[in-house]
Amino acid sequence: MLNDEQMAKLTELQAKYAPALMRYPHVIGVGIGIAMRDGQYTDEPALVVMVDLKLPQAQLILEDILPRELEGVRVDVQATGVFTAF
């Protein structure tokens, strides 16, 4: 669970960086959450970048690689598929 200080920092980063992050290929959303490692949630707060398809870094050109962190906060890329509304 995120404390108030963590939520405030993540909210600030989301507002500041979401427009730029949304320009990367396959990115469909930017949120606040907990980082995942090997399919399991960790206790590390993160700016979560949701993608429809997560590709290995070796398949991406340099300009399409998302940052690993922003202002000391982890950026966690999580494959969510495509969102649809019914």
N, C-alpha and C positions, 0 to 999 in steps of 0.2 A: 504494500500500500504506500502511496506517495504522501509525504507530509506537505504542509502548506507552502513551505519554502521551495520544495522541489516542484510543486504544481505551478507556483508563480514563475519560476525560472523557465520551465518547459513551455508554459503559455506564452511567455515573452518570446522565446526562440521560435515557437510555431508561427506566431504572427509575423516575426521578422523574416524567416527563411522559407515559409511555405510557398510563396509565389515563385521563387527561384527553383525550389525542389520540384514543383509541379511541372516544370519545363523538361525534366529529364524523361527519356523514353521509358515507357511502361509504368510510370508513376501515376497512381489513380487517387492518392490521398496522403495527407500528412496529419498525424495525430500525436497524442501524448500517451505514453504507456510504459510498459516494462519490457526490457530487452529479452530476447529469446536466444538460447544457445543450444544447438543440437535438438531442436524441437521442444525444449523445456524452458519455461519462464525462469528468469534469474531474479535477483532482487535489485537489479540495476535500472534506475530510471532512464528513459530514452525518448528521443524524438523518433517516433515510428513512421517510417516511410513505407506505405503500402503500394505494392506493385502487382500487376496482373500476371506477370511472369518474371521469376527471378532467374537471371542468367549467371553463369560463372563469370568471374571478373575477366578471365582470359578471353571471353567471347565479346567483350566490350571494348570500344575505342576509349582512349584516355578521357575524352570530353564527356563520356556517358557514365563514368564511374562516380557514384555518389560519395560524398565525404563520409569518413568514418566517425567524425565528431564535429560539432560546431560549438565553439566557445566552451570547450571542456566537457560537453555533454555528448554521450554516445548517440549516433544515428544508427538505428537498427532497421534494416530492410526486411520486410516481412511480406511473403507472397500471400495474397488474399483472393486471387482470382478477380473476376469482374463483378462489380455490384450492379444489380438490376432492381428496379422498383416494379411492383405489381399493382 
